Amino acid sequence: MSSPNIIFVITIVSFIYFYSLPANGDNLQDICPTYTSPDQSMFVNGFPCKNPSNISTSDFKNLLLSQKGETDAFLRSSVTIVTAAEFPGLNTLGLSNARTDLEVDGLVMPHTHPRSTEMIFVAKGVVIAGFIDTNSKLFQSVLREGDVFVFPKGLLHYCLNSGFDDALIYSFFNAQNPGVVDISNAMFGGSESEMVRVALAKLVSLNRVEDVRVDDNGNLKDEL
């Protein structure tokens, strides 16, 4: 086999091998609670471990999901995500979790988790949950107390309270930092973006379209 062909085969095999590795690699030690320091100067893919002599049981207990979050006045919902940054014991375990509180008619806007699959468990209430695949096909279901639903990794998904009482959802992720991409904020949240300023400048209120498009003689204007 010629040298270029050997290099090609090695490249393909290496690619397949590394692609097959999990997003969060296997542990190299039993436990590795997150080490946090206000003057941290080293940044790695993940979090450094605490000194083993300083690890305690408290590193593996967290109370952030035991209390209801402050619901947004407009969406009437709140989402509390707990990752290895807030829960030291999760570091290197490839796990994180969240709590979602939904008031009546509360909504969690469409968003994605680029680094994780999400499984939700309805602890209270009636919820409509759904996701959209890359072929724009909708998968949606009505969930009741005790039901479980899964959102595949990276796909756009949402949920809303369709009952007459408050709803409570617990989520579980197979990554210690799933990441969140909110579609509306991603598109228009950065008001300082030049693209956003240009886009907003071109938006015309529907009740002014006729005034903008037609002059006093009823002729269409050449420009907006």
The 8 nearest C-alpha neighbors of each residue, nearest first, counted from 0:
[[1, 4, 5, 2, 3, 6, 8, 7],
 [2, 0, 4, 3, 5, 6, 7, 8],
 [1, 3, 5, 4, 6, 0, 7, 8],
 [4, 2, 6, 5, 1, 7, 0, 8],
 [5, 3, 7, 6, 1, 2, 8, 0],
 [6, 4, 2, 8, 7, 3, 9, 1],
 [5, 7, 3, 9, 4, 8, 10, 2],
 [6, 8, 4, 10, 5, 9, 3, 11],
 [9, 7, 5, 11, 10, 6, 12, 4],
 [10, 8, 6, 12, 7, 11, 13, 5],
 [9, 11, 7, 13, 8, 12, 6, 14],
 [10, 12, 14, 8, 13, 9, 15, 7],
 [13, 11, 9, 15, 14, 10, 8, 16],
 [14, 12, 16, 10, 11, 15, 9, 17],
 [13, 15, 11, 17, 16, 12, 18, 10],
 [16, 14, 18, 12, 13, 17, 19, 11],
 [17, 15, 13, 19, 14, 18, 12, 20],
 [16, 18, 20, 19, 14, 15, 13, 12],
 [17, 19, 15, 16, 20, 14, 21, 13],
 [20, 18, 16, 17, 15, 21, 14, 22],
 [19, 21, 17, 18, 22, 16, 24, 23],
 [22, 20, 23, 24, 19, 18, 25, 17],
 [23, 21, 24, 20, 174, 114, 93, 115],
 [22, 24, 21, 93, 174, 25, 91, 175],
 [25, 23, 21, 22, 26, 20, 91, 93],
 [24, 26, 27, 23, 91, 21, 92, 93],
 [27, 25, 28, 91, 24, 29, 92, 30],
 [26, 28, 25, 29, 30, 91, 24, 31],
 [29, 27, 26, 30, 31, 25, 91, 48],
 [30, 28, 26, 31, 27, 91, 92, 32],
 [29, 31, 28, 32, 88, 91, 90, 26],
 [30, 32, 48, 90, 33, 91, 49, 88],
 [33, 31, 87, 88, 90, 48, 49, 30],
 [34, 32, 87, 48, 90, 46, 49, 47],
 [33, 35, 49, 48, 47, 32, 36, 46],
 [36, 34, 33, 37, 39, 47, 49, 46],
 [35, 37, 39, 38, 34, 40, 33, 49],
 [38, 36, 39, 35, 40, 34, 41, 42],
 [37, 39, 36, 40, 35, 41, 42, 34],
 [40, 38, 36, 37, 41, 35, 42, 34],
 [39, 41, 38, 42, 36, 37, 43, 35],
 [42, 40, 39, 43, 47, 38, 46, 36],
 [43, 41, 40, 44, 39, 46, 45, 47],
 [44, 42, 45, 46, 41, 47, 40, 39],
 [45, 43, 46, 42, 47, 23, 41, 176],
 [46, 44, 43, 47, 90, 91, 42, 176],
 [45, 47, 33, 43, 48, 44, 34, 90],
 [48, 46, 34, 33, 49, 45, 43, 31],
 [49, 47, 31, 34, 33, 32, 50, 46],
 [50, 48, 34, 32, 33, 51, 31, 54],
 [49, 51, 53, 52, 48, 54, 34, 31],
 [52, 50, 54, 53, 49, 31, 48, 30],
 [51, 53, 50, 54, 49, 55, 48, 31],
 [54, 52, 51, 50, 55, 49, 32, 58],
 [55, 53, 51, 52, 49, 58, 50, 56],
 [56, 54, 57, 58, 53, 59, 52, 51],
 [55, 57, 58, 59, 60, 54, 88, 53],
 [56, 58, 60, 59, 55, 61, 54, 88],
 [59, 57, 88, 56, 87, 55, 60, 32],
 [58, 60, 88, 57, 56, 61, 87, 86],
 [61, 59, 57, 58, 62, 56, 88, 86],
 [62, 60, 63, 86, 59, 64, 57, 58],
 [61, 63, 65, 64, 60, 66, 86, 81],
 [64, 62, 65, 61, 66, 81, 79, 85],
 [65, 63, 62, 66, 98, 97, 79, 67],
 [64, 66, 62, 63, 67, 98, 61, 68],
 [67, 65, 64, 68, 63, 62, 98, 69],
 [68, 66, 100, 69, 65, 64, 98, 77],
 [67, 69, 77, 70, 66, 100, 79, 78],
 [70, 68, 77, 71, 67, 76, 100, 78],
 [71, 69, 76, 77, 75, 68, 72, 100],
 [70, 72, 75, 76, 74, 73, 77, 69],
 [71, 73, 75, 74, 70, 76, 69, 105],
 [72, 74, 75, 71, 76, 105, 70, 106],
 [75, 73, 76, 106, 71, 105, 72, 107],
 [76, 74, 105, 71, 70, 72, 102, 73],
 [75, 77, 70, 101, 105, 71, 74, 100],
 [76, 78, 70, 100, 68, 99, 69, 71],
 [77, 79, 99, 98, 80, 100, 97, 76],
 [78, 80, 98, 97, 99, 81, 77, 68],
 [81, 79, 97, 96, 78, 82, 98, 95],
 [80, 82, 96, 97, 85, 95, 86, 79],
 [83, 81, 95, 84, 175, 85, 176, 86],
 [82, 84, 86, 89, 90, 87, 85, 175],
 [83, 85, 82, 86, 87, 33, 81, 46],
 [86, 84, 83, 82, 81, 87, 61, 63],
 [85, 87, 83, 88, 84, 89, 82, 61],
 [88, 86, 33, 32, 83, 89, 58, 90],
 [87, 89, 59, 32, 58, 90, 86, 33],
 [90, 88, 83, 92, 87, 86, 94, 91],
 [89, 91, 83, 32, 88, 92, 33, 87],
 [92, 90, 93, 26, 89, 31, 175, 23],
 [93, 91, 89, 90, 94, 175, 26, 23],
 [92, 94, 174, 175, 23, 173, 91, 95],
 [95, 93, 175, 174, 173, 92, 172, 89],
 [96, 94, 175, 82, 172, 81, 171, 174],
 [97, 95, 171, 170, 81, 172, 80, 82],
 [98, 96, 80, 170, 79, 81, 169, 171],
 [97, 99, 169, 79, 78, 64, 168, 170],
 [100, 98, 78, 168, 77, 167, 169, 79],
 [101, 99, 167, 77, 76, 166, 78, 168],
 [102, 100, 76, 105, 166, 165, 160, 75],
 [101, 103, 165, 105, 75, 76, 104, 166],
 [102, 104, 105, 165, 164, 160, 163, 101],
 [105, 103, 160, 102, 161, 106, 159, 75],
 [106, 104, 75, 101, 102, 76, 160, 103],
 [105, 107, 159, 74, 76, 108, 158, 104],
 [108, 106, 158, 157, 159, 76, 109, 74],
 [107, 109, 157, 106, 110, 158, 181, 74],
 [110, 108, 157, 156, 155, 182, 107, 181],
 [111, 109, 181, 155, 180, 182, 156, 108],
 [110, 112, 155, 180, 153, 154, 179, 113],
 [111, 113, 179, 153, 178, 177, 114, 115],
 [114, 112, 153, 115, 111, 178, 152, 177],
 [115, 113, 177, 112, 178, 152, 174, 153],
 [116, 114, 177, 152, 174, 112, 173, 172],
 [115, 117, 152, 151, 172, 150, 173, 118],
 [118, 116, 172, 150, 171, 149, 115, 170],
 [117, 119, 149, 171, 170, 148, 150, 172],
 [118, 120, 170, 148, 147, 169, 149, 171],
 [119, 121, 147, 169, 168, 146, 122, 170],
 [122, 120, 168, 144, 145, 146, 123, 167],
 [121, 123, 144, 167, 168, 145, 120, 169],
 [124, 122, 167, 166, 144, 121, 125, 168],
 [123, 125, 166, 144, 143, 165, 162, 164],
 [126, 124, 143, 162, 161, 142, 160, 166],
 [127, 125, 160, 142, 161, 159, 141, 128],
 [126, 128, 141, 159, 158, 140, 142, 161],
 [129, 127, 158, 140, 139, 157, 126, 141],
 [128, 130, 139, 138, 156, 157, 140, 158],
 [129, 131, 156, 138, 155, 137, 150, 157],
 [132, 130, 137, 136, 155, 135, 138, 154],
 [131, 133, 135, 134, 136, 154, 130, 137],
 [132, 134, 135, 131, 136, 154, 155, 137],
 [135, 133, 132, 136, 131, 137, 154, 138],
 [136, 134, 132, 133, 131, 137, 130, 138],
 [137, 135, 131, 134, 132, 138, 133, 130],
 [136, 138, 131, 130, 139, 135, 132, 129],
 [139, 137, 129, 130, 131, 136, 140, 132],
 [140, 138, 129, 128, 137, 130, 127, 141],
 [139, 141, 128, 127, 142, 129, 138, 126],
 [140, 142, 127, 126, 128, 143, 125, 139],
 [143, 141, 126, 146, 125, 127, 140, 144],
 [142, 144, 125, 146, 124, 145, 121, 126],
 [143, 145, 123, 121, 122, 146, 124, 125],
 [144, 146, 121, 122, 143, 120, 147, 123],
 [147, 145, 143, 121, 144, 142, 120, 148],
 [146, 148, 120, 119, 121, 145, 149, 118],
 [149, 147, 119, 118, 120, 146, 150, 128],
 [148, 150, 118, 117, 119, 151, 147, 116],
 [149, 151, 117, 116, 118, 130, 152, 156],
 [152, 150, 116, 154, 149, 153, 117, 115],
 [153, 151, 116, 115, 154, 113, 112, 150],
 [152, 154, 113, 112, 111, 151, 155, 114],
 [155, 153, 111, 152, 151, 132, 156, 131],
 [154, 156, 111, 110, 130, 131, 109, 153],
 [157, 155, 130, 109, 129, 110, 154, 111],
 [158, 156, 109, 107, 108, 129, 128, 130],
 [159, 157, 128, 107, 127, 106, 129, 126],
 [160, 158, 106, 127, 105, 126, 107, 161],
 [159, 161, 126, 104, 105, 162, 103, 101],
 [160, 162, 126, 125, 159, 104, 127, 163],
 [163, 161, 125, 164, 160, 124, 103, 126],
 [162, 164, 103, 161, 165, 124, 125, 160],
 [165, 163, 162, 103, 124, 166, 102, 125],
 [164, 166, 102, 103, 101, 124, 167, 163],
 [167, 165, 124, 123, 101, 100, 160, 102],
 [166, 168, 123, 100, 122, 99, 121, 101],
 [169, 167, 121, 99, 122, 120, 98, 119],
 [168, 170, 98, 120, 119, 97, 99, 121],
 [171, 169, 119, 97, 96, 118, 98, 120],
 [170, 172, 96, 118, 117, 95, 119, 97],
 [173, 171, 117, 95, 174, 94, 116, 96],
 [172, 174, 94, 93, 115, 116, 95, 171],
 [175, 173, 93, 94, 176, 177, 172, 115],
 [174, 176, 94, 93, 95, 82, 83, 177],
 [175, 177, 174, 178, 82, 95, 83, 114],
 [178, 176, 114, 115, 174, 112, 175, 113],
 [177, 179, 112, 176, 113, 114, 180, 115],
 [180, 178, 112, 111, 181, 177, 110, 113],
 [179, 181, 111, 110, 182, 112, 185, 178],
 [182, 180, 110, 184, 183, 185, 179, 109],
 [181, 183, 185, 184, 110, 180, 186, 109],
 [184, 182, 186, 185, 181, 187, 188, 109],
 [185, 183, 188, 187, 186, 181, 182, 189],
 [184, 186, 182, 183, 188, 181, 187, 180],
 [187, 185, 183, 184, 188, 182, 189, 195],
 [186, 188, 184, 189, 185, 183, 195, 190],
 [189, 187, 184, 190, 185, 186, 183, 195],
 [190, 188, 191, 192, 187, 195, 184, 185],
 [189, 191, 192, 188, 195, 187, 196, 193],
 [190, 192, 189, 193, 196, 195, 194, 188],
 [193, 191, 195, 194, 190, 189, 196, 187],
 [192, 194, 196, 195, 197, 191, 190, 198],
 [195, 193, 197, 192, 196, 198, 199, 191],
 [194, 196, 198, 192, 193, 197, 199, 187],
 [197, 195, 193, 199, 198, 194, 200, 192],
 [196, 198, 200, 194, 195, 199, 193, 201],
 [199, 197, 195, 201, 200, 196, 194, 202],
 [198, 200, 202, 196, 201, 197, 195, 203],
 [199, 201, 197, 198, 202, 196, 203, 195],
 [202, 200, 198, 199, 203, 197, 223, 196],
 [203, 201, 199, 200, 198, 204, 197, 205],
 [204, 202, 205, 201, 208, 207, 200, 199],
 [203, 205, 207, 206, 208, 202, 211, 201],
 [206, 204, 208, 207, 203, 209, 202, 210],
 [205, 207, 204, 208, 209, 210, 203, 211],
 [208, 206, 210, 205, 204, 209, 211, 203],
 [207, 209, 211, 205, 210, 206, 212, 204],
 [210, 208, 212, 211, 207, 213, 206, 205],
 [211, 209, 207, 208, 213, 212, 214, 206],
 [210, 212, 208, 209, 213, 207, 223, 214],
 [211, 213, 209, 220, 219, 210, 208, 223],
 [214, 212, 219, 218, 217, 220, 210, 209],
 [213, 215, 217, 218, 216, 220, 219, 212],
 [214, 216, 217, 213, 218, 210, 219, 220],
 [217, 215, 214, 218, 213, 219, 220, 212],
 [216, 218, 214, 213, 215, 219, 212, 220],
 [219, 217, 213, 214, 216, 220, 215, 212],
 [218, 220, 213, 212, 214, 221, 217, 211],
 [219, 221, 212, 222, 213, 218, 214, 223],
 [220, 222, 219, 223, 212, 218, 213, 214],
 [223, 221, 220, 212, 211, 219, 213, 214],
 [222, 211, 212, 221, 220, 201, 203, 208]]
